[in-house]
Amino acid sequence: MRDEARILLMRKLRAILGFAILAFAYVCACAQPAAAQSCALCYTTASAAGAVAIRALHIGILAVLIPALVLFVSILTMLFRRASAEPA
């Protein structure tokens, strides 16, 4: 019974992950036209600031993005390890 439950759980996790990947791809595909719509004030301020400020802005974006991605990947890793672990 435990093997069947584990197989069912893994199938559910795979289905959820597949759905999440498809949803992410759909959102990325639909957001393509919206990428050109930026705030004119933000654009002029960033372009007038110079190369150093633009580089700092890019580093700031990475500083916000990387911890979120690490947290997301670590939670997914923990879920998959727990699902595939031997029952106690």
DRENVEX-583188 format. One record per atom (N, C-alpha, C, O): x, y, z; atom name. Coordinates in nm, 2 decimals. Layout:
residues N
REC     east    north       up   site
REC        X        Y        Z     CA
...
END
This chain:
residues 88
REC     east    north       up   site
REC     0.08    -0.12     0.00      N
REC     0.00     0.00     0.00     CA
REC     0.09     0.13     0.00      C
REC     0.05     0.23    -0.06      O
REC     0.20     0.12     0.07      N
REC     0.28     0.24     0.08     CA
REC     0.35     0.27    -0.05      C
REC     0.36     0.39    -0.09      O
REC     0.38     0.17    -0.13      N
REC     0.44     0.19    -0.26     CA
REC     0.34     0.25    -0.36      C
REC     0.37     0.34    -0.44      O
REC     0.21     0.21    -0.35      N
REC     0.11     0.26    -0.43     CA
REC     0.09     0.41    -0.39      C
REC     0.07     0.49    -0.48      O
REC     0.09     0.44    -0.27      N
REC     0.07     0.58    -0.22     CA
REC     0.18     0.67    -0.27      C
REC     0.16     0.78    -0.31      O
REC     0.30     0.61    -0.26      N
REC     0.42     0.69    -0.31     CA
REC     0.42     0.71    -0.46      C
REC     0.45     0.82    -0.50      O
REC     0.38     0.61    -0.53      N
REC     0.36     0.63    -0.68     CA
REC     0.26     0.73    -0.71      C
REC     0.28     0.82    -0.80      O
REC     0.15     0.73    -0.64      N
REC     0.04     0.83    -0.66     CA
REC     0.08     0.97    -0.63      C
REC     0.05     1.06    -0.70      O
REC     0.16     0.98    -0.52      N
REC     0.21     1.11    -0.48     CA
REC     0.31     1.16    -0.58      C
REC     0.31     1.28    -0.62      O
REC     0.40     1.08    -0.63      N
REC     0.49     1.12    -0.73     CA
REC     0.42     1.16    -0.86      C
REC     0.46     1.26    -0.93      O
REC     0.32     1.09    -0.90      N
REC     0.24     1.13    -1.02     CA
REC     0.17     1.26    -1.00      C
REC     0.17     1.35    -1.09      O
REC     0.12     1.29    -0.88      N
REC     0.06     1.42    -0.85     CA
REC     0.16     1.53    -0.86      C
REC     0.13     1.64    -0.91      O
REC     0.28     1.51    -0.80      N
REC     0.38     1.61    -0.80     CA
REC     0.43     1.64    -0.94      C
REC     0.45     1.75    -0.98      O
REC     0.44     1.53    -1.02      N
REC     0.48     1.55    -1.16     CA
REC     0.38     1.63    -1.24      C
REC     0.41     1.71    -1.32      O
REC     0.25     1.60    -1.21      N
REC     0.14     1.67    -1.28     CA
REC     0.14     1.82    -1.24      C
REC     0.12     1.91    -1.32      O
REC     0.16     1.84    -1.11      N
REC     0.16     1.98    -1.06     CA
REC     0.28     2.06    -1.12      C
REC     0.27     2.17    -1.17      O
REC     0.40     1.99    -1.13      N
REC     0.52     2.05    -1.18     CA
REC     0.50     2.08    -1.33      C
REC     0.54     2.18    -1.38      O
REC     0.44     1.98    -1.40      N
REC     0.41     2.00    -1.55     CA
REC     0.32     2.12    -1.57      C
REC     0.34     2.20    -1.66      O
REC     0.21     2.13    -1.49      N
REC     0.12     2.24    -1.50     CA
REC     0.19     2.37    -1.47      C
REC     0.16     2.47    -1.54      O
REC     0.27     2.37    -1.37      N
REC     0.34     2.50    -1.33     CA
REC     0.44     2.54    -1.45      C
REC     0.45     2.66    -1.48      O
REC     0.50     2.45    -1.51      N
REC     0.59     2.48    -1.62     CA
REC     0.51     2.53    -1.74      C
REC     0.55     2.63    -1.80      O
REC     0.40     2.47    -1.77      N
REC     0.31     2.52    -1.88     CA
REC     0.26     2.66    -1.85      C
REC     0.25     2.74    -1.93      O
REC     0.21     2.68    -1.72      N
REC     0.16     2.81    -1.68     CA
REC     0.27     2.92    -1.69      C
REC     0.24     3.03    -1.74      O
REC     0.39     2.88    -1.65      N
REC     0.50     2.98    -1.66     CA
REC     0.53     3.01    -1.81      C
REC     0.55     3.13    -1.84      O
REC     0.53     2.91    -1.89      N
REC     0.56     2.94    -2.04     CA
REC     0.45     3.02    -2.10      C
REC     0.47     3.11    -2.18      O
REC     0.32     3.00    -2.06      N
REC     0.21     3.07    -2.11     CA
REC     0.22     3.22    -2.06      C
REC     0.20     3.31    -2.14      O
REC     0.25     3.24    -1.94      N
REC     0.27     3.38    -1.89     CA
REC     0.38     3.45    -1.96      C
REC     0.37     3.57    -1.99      O
REC     0.49     3.38    -1.98      N
REC     0.61     3.44    -2.05     CA
REC     0.57     3.48    -2.19      C
REC     0.61     3.58    -2.24      O
REC     0.50     3.39    -2.26      N
REC     0.46     3.42    -2.40     CA
REC     0.36     3.53    -2.41      C
REC     0.37     3.61    -2.50      O
REC     0.27     3.54    -2.31      N
REC     0.17     3.65    -2.32     CA
REC     0.23     3.78    -2.27      C
REC     0.18     3.89    -2.31      O
REC     0.33     3.78    -2.19      N
REC     0.39     3.90    -2.14     CA
REC     0.49     3.97    -2.23      C
REC     0.53     4.08    -2.21      O
REC     0.52     3.90    -2.34      N
REC     0.61     3.96    -2.44     CA
REC     0.58     4.10    -2.49      C
REC     0.66     4.19    -2.48      O
REC     0.45     4.12    -2.53      N
REC     0.42     4.26    -2.58     CA
REC     0.42     4.36    -2.46      C
REC     0.45     4.48    -2.49      O
REC     0.40     4.32    -2.34      N
REC     0.40     4.41    -2.23     CA
REC     0.54     4.45    -2.19      C
REC     0.55     4.55    -2.11      O
REC     0.64     4.39    -2.24      N
REC     0.78     4.42    -2.20     CA
REC     0.82     4.56    -2.24      C
REC     0.90     4.62    -2.18      O
REC     0.76     4.60    -2.35      N
REC     0.79     4.74    -2.41     CA
REC     0.72     4.85    -2.34      C
REC     0.76     4.97    -2.36      O
REC     0.63     4.82    -2.25      N
REC     0.55     4.92    -2.19     CA
REC     0.62     4.95    -2.05      C
REC     0.59     4.89    -1.95      O
REC     0.70     5.05    -2.05      N
REC     0.77     5.09    -1.93     CA
REC     0.74     5.23    -1.90      C
REC     0.69     5.31    -1.98      O
REC     0.76     5.27    -1.77      N
REC     0.73     5.40    -1.73     CA
REC     0.83     5.50    -1.80      C
REC     0.95     5.48    -1.79      O
REC     0.78     5.60    -1.86      N
REC     0.87     5.70    -1.93     CA
REC     0.96     5.77    -1.84      C
REC     1.07     5.80    -1.87      O
REC     0.91     5.80    -1.72      N
REC     0.99     5.87    -1.62     CA
REC     1.10     5.78    -1.57      C
REC     1.21     5.83    -1.55      O
REC     1.07     5.66    -1.55      N
REC     1.18     5.56    -1.50     CA
REC     1.28     5.55    -1.61      C
REC     1.40     5.55    -1.58      O
REC     1.24     5.54    -1.74      N
REC     1.33     5.52    -1.85     CA
REC     1.42     5.64    -1.86      C
REC     1.55     5.63    -1.87      O
REC     1.37     5.76    -1.86      N
REC     1.45     5.88    -1.87     CA
REC     1.54     5.90    -1.75      C
REC     1.66     5.95    -1.77      O
REC     1.50     5.87    -1.64      N
REC     1.58     5.88    -1.52     CA
REC     1.70     5.78    -1.52      C
REC     1.81     5.82    -1.49      O
REC     1.67     5.66    -1.56      N
REC     1.78     5.56    -1.57     CA
REC     1.87     5.59    -1.68      C
REC     2.00     5.57    -1.66      O
REC     1.83     5.64    -1.80      N
REC     1.92     5.67    -1.90     CA
REC     2.00     5.79    -1.88      C
REC     2.12     5.80    -1.92      O
REC     1.95     5.89    -1.80      N
REC     2.02     6.01    -1.77     CA
REC     2.12     5.98    -1.66      C
REC     2.22     6.06    -1.64      O
REC     2.11     5.88    -1.58      N
REC     2.19     5.85    -1.47     CA
REC     2.33     5.81    -1.51      C
REC     2.43     5.83    -1.44      O
REC     2.34     5.74    -1.62      N
REC     2.48     5.70    -1.67     CA
REC     2.49     5.55    -1.65      C
REC     2.41     5.48    -1.60      O
REC     2.61     5.50    -1.70      N
REC     2.63     5.36    -1.71     CA
REC     2.65     5.30    -1.57      C
REC     2.61     5.19    -1.55      O
REC     2.71     5.38    -1.48      N
REC     2.73     5.32    -1.34     CA
REC     2.60     5.30    -1.27      C
REC     2.58     5.20    -1.21      O
REC     2.50     5.39    -1.28      N
REC     2.37     5.37    -1.22     CA
REC     2.30     5.26    -1.28      C
REC     2.22     5.19    -1.21      O
REC     2.31     5.25    -1.41      N
REC     2.24     5.14    -1.48     CA
REC     2.29     5.00    -1.44      C
REC     2.22     4.91    -1.41      O
REC     2.43     4.99    -1.42      N
REC     2.49     4.87    -1.37     CA
REC     2.44     4.84    -1.23      C
REC     2.42     4.73    -1.20      O
REC     2.43     4.94    -1.15      N
REC     2.39     4.93    -1.01     CA
REC     2.24     4.88    -1.01      C
REC     2.20     4.80    -0.92      O
REC     2.16     4.93    -1.10      N
REC     2.02     4.89    -1.11     CA
REC     2.01     4.74    -1.15      C
REC     1.93     4.66    -1.09      O
REC     2.10     4.70    -1.24      N
REC     2.10     4.55    -1.28     CA
REC     2.14     4.47    -1.17      C
REC     2.09     4.36    -1.15      O
REC     2.24     4.51    -1.09      N
REC     2.29     4.43    -0.98     CA
REC     2.18     4.42    -0.87      C
REC     2.16     4.32    -0.80      O
REC     2.11     4.53    -0.85      N
REC     2.00     4.53    -0.76     CA
REC     1.89     4.44    -0.80      C
REC     1.83     4.37    -0.71      O
REC     1.86     4.43    -0.93      N
REC     1.76     4.33    -0.97     CA
REC     1.80     4.19    -0.95      C
REC     1.72     4.11    -0.90      O
REC     1.93     4.16    -0.97      N
REC     1.98     4.03    -0.94     CA
REC     1.98     4.00    -0.79      C
REC     1.96     3.88    -0.75      O
REC     2.01     4.10    -0.71      N
REC     2.01     4.08    -0.57     CA
REC     1.87     4.05    -0.52      C
REC     1.86     3.98    -0.41      O
REC     1.77     4.09    -0.58      N
REC     1.63     4.06    -0.54     CA
REC     1.59     3.92    -0.60      C
REC     1.52     3.84    -0.54      O
REC     1.63     3.89    -0.72      N
REC     1.59     3.77    -0.80     CA
REC     1.66     3.65    -0.74      C
REC     1.59     3.54    -0.73      O
REC     1.79     3.65    -0.72      N
REC     1.86     3.53    -0.68     CA
REC     1.81     3.46    -0.55      C
REC     1.79     3.34    -0.55      O
REC     1.79     3.54    -0.44      N
REC     1.74     3.47    -0.32     CA
REC     1.60     3.41    -0.34      C
REC     1.57     3.30    -0.28      O
REC     1.52     3.47    -0.42      N
REC     1.38     3.42    -0.44     CA
REC     1.40     3.29    -0.52      C
REC     1.33     3.19    -0.49      O
REC     1.48     3.28    -0.62      N
REC     1.50     3.16    -0.70     CA
REC     1.56     3.05    -0.61      C
REC     1.52     2.93    -0.62      O
REC     1.66     3.08    -0.53      N
REC     1.72     2.98    -0.44     CA
REC     1.62     2.92    -0.35      C
REC     1.62     2.80    -0.32      O
REC     1.53     3.01    -0.29      N
REC     1.43     2.96    -0.20     CA
REC     1.33     2.87    -0.27      C
REC     1.29     2.77    -0.22      O
REC     1.29     2.91    -0.39      N
REC     1.20     2.83    -0.47     CA
REC     1.25     2.69    -0.51      C
REC     1.19     2.59    -0.49      O
REC     1.38     2.69    -0.55      N
REC     1.44     2.56    -0.59     CA
REC     1.47     2.48    -0.47      C
REC     1.45     2.35    -0.48      O
REC     1.50     2.53    -0.36      N
REC     1.53     2.45    -0.24     CA
REC     1.40     2.39    -0.18      C
REC     1.40     2.28    -0.14      O
REC     1.29     2.46    -0.19      N
REC     1.16     2.41    -0.15     CA
REC     1.12     2.29    -0.24      C
REC     1.07     2.19    -0.19      O
REC     1.13     2.31    -0.37      N
REC     1.10     2.20    -0.46     CA
REC     1.19     2.08    -0.44      C
REC     1.14     1.97    -0.45      O
REC     1.32     2.10    -0.41      N
REC     1.41     1.99    -0.39     CA
REC     1.37     1.92    -0.26      C
REC     1.37     1.79    -0.26      O
REC     1.33     1.99    -0.16      N
REC     1.28     1.93    -0.03     CA
REC     1.16     1.85    -0.06      C
REC     1.14     1.74     0.00      O
REC     1.07     1.90    -0.14      N
REC     0.94     1.83    -0.17     CA
REC     0.97     1.70    -0.24      C
REC     0.91     1.59    -0.21      O
REC     1.05     1.70    -0.34      N
REC     1.08     1.58    -0.42     CA
REC     1.16     1.48    -0.34      C
REC     1.14     1.36    -0.35      O
REC     1.25     1.52    -0.25      N
REC     1.32     1.43    -0.16     CA
REC     1.23     1.36    -0.06      C
REC     1.24     1.24    -0.04      O
REC     1.14     1.44    -0.01      N
REC     1.05     1.39     0.09     CA
REC     0.95     1.29     0.02      C
REC     0.92     1.19     0.08      O
REC     0.91     1.32    -0.10      N
REC     0.82     1.23    -0.17     CA
REC     0.89     1.10    -0.21      C
REC     0.82     0.99    -0.21      O
REC     1.01     1.10    -0.24      N
REC     1.08     0.98    -0.28     CA
REC     1.15     0.91    -0.16      C
REC     1.21     0.80    -0.18      O
REC     1.14     0.96    -0.04      N
REC     1.21     0.90     0.08     CA
REC     1.14     0.78     0.12      C
REC     1.02     0.76     0.09      O
REC     1.21     0.69     0.18      N
REC     1.15     0.56     0.23     CA
REC     1.06     0.60     0.35      C
REC     1.10     0.68     0.44      O
REC     0.94     0.54     0.36      N
REC     0.86     0.57     0.48     CA
REC     0.92     0.51     0.60      C
REC     0.98     0.40     0.60      O
REC     0.89     0.58     0.71      N
REC     0.95     0.53     0.84     CA
REC     0.88     0.42     0.90      C
REC     0.91     0.37     1.01      O
END
